Amino acid sequence: MPTPAADTAPDLLDCLIIGGGPGGLTAATYLARFRRRTALIDAGESRARWIPASHNCPGFPFGVAGNELLARFRTHAAEYGVEPVEARVEGLERNGQAFIATAGGRQWHARKVILATGAKDRLPGFEGIEDAIARGVVRLCAVCDGYEASDDAIAVFAPAEQAISHAGFLRSFSSDVTAIDSSGSDCSDPELLAMAEAAGVTLRSTPTRMVLEDGACRVEFADAEPGRFDTIYPVLGAENGSGLAVALGARVDEEDALVVDDHLQTSVPGLYAIGDVVSALNQIAVAVGHAAIAATAVHRALPANPR
């Protein structure tokens, strides 16, 4: 017997949301308040969970830890009946005009899908990396918390040119910023040294060891004395969570982030994307704004649901 089209399935959702970070939970809250039949599947890997304390999240002038913030978003969504399913979506396909998502041996059928699958930072081979992040010695977003590193001895760990560029950005917050090459570049190259001088930063070669020590990061080099830094920013890129959309033919940019229109719809009709998986500024405030736009666009694109 042929498989029935997903858009006629009896358990058809109005919208499935994949990813339970701030963006995904906000989208679910909006759609629940629009009285849409919605489900949210979350693999528990939101970038927000890494944040020891965010001081640029609107509404929290004294800062808020990432996990506390996520708990608040979950509580808000739960007020409208949203109960996230803990699972990892392994496949997403089209069947008729609807989508089928597979996770943990289960399937969900939905007219629309919002991807809030984020991105996963590539971290350095740092001894005690999770502890260093929790202590604020390793920071992952200079836009988020450069202010908190004001007047610190700061280092940026990235391929030389990128490290110099990001170190130059951080000069807004400290006069003591070092660019540390991660790629084995020749840091005696006059062009690189000129770039570093123009940015007002020091350039150092690829380290042999990085370790958390006495509330700071000790960085050892083969060709020079060790350095001690209050704050390290690794800028090693990220693995974008766009794979489910790419498998459906969605367009991405050069960093594999999804390209969307003004309503946050990807190039695949009915498939929307929000937050860090999208080609945009990776910020909680941006993800929440994306969620409001996408959820409202989804509601308007669905058949009317009069009382």
C-alpha positions, 0 to 999 in steps of 0.5 A: 500500500502506498504511503499516504501523503504527509499533508493528509496525515491525521496527526498533521502539525501546523508547525514543527520547530527543531531546536530549543534555544531562545529562538526555538522556544520563542517561536513555539510560544508565539505559535502556541499563542496563535493557537496553532498545533505545534511541537518542538524537538530539542537535542539540548545543545543550545549555544546559550548553555555555555554562557556563565553570565550574559550582560547584553541580554535585554531585560537582565541589567545585572546579567543572567546565566545561559541555563537560567535564561533557557529555563525562563524561556521554557517556563514561558513556553510551558504556560501555553502548553509547549512541552519540548521533546528531547531528541535529535532529528535525524532526517527531514523530508518532503511528502506532498506539501508537508514535511516529515521529521524523524527522531529516535524512531518517531515521526512528526508530520507538519505543514511548516517547519522552523529550524532553530538548530544553531551552530556548534563552536569549534573549540581549541585543544585547551586543557580544562576548556569547559571549566575555562568557559564557565570561569569566563577565561575562555569567551566565545563572543566578543560582541556579547561580552567584550565589555566584561573583558575591559582592560584585561590582557586579552588574546584571540586564538585564530588563523593569523589574519583573522586573529589580527582582525578580531584582536583589532575589534577588541581594542575597543575594550583593552589596550593589551590585546594579542593575536595568537596564530592557530594555523602554523603561519609564519608570524615573522611575515612583514605583511602580517606584522604590519597588519598587527601594528596597524591594529595596535595588537601584538602577534604571536606564533602558534602555541605548544600548550594552553592551560587554565592556571590561577584564574587565567590562561597560560599559553606556552610557545616554542620560540618565546616566553609563555604568556598569561591572559585573563581572557581568550577568544577562540575564533575557529569557526563553527559547524553550522546546523544547516544540514537538515535544510541543505538535504532539502536543497536550501541555499547557504552562504560560504559559511554554510549558514542558511540564506533566508528572505525577509520572513525568515523563509529559506529557499525551500517553501514552507521551511523557515530558519532562525537564530545562529543557523541563519546568515546574520549576527549571532545574538540572542536578541537577534534569534528572538527577533527572528522567531517573532518574524518567522512564527508570525509569517508561518501563522499567516501562511497557514489556513485560517483557524477561526474560533 
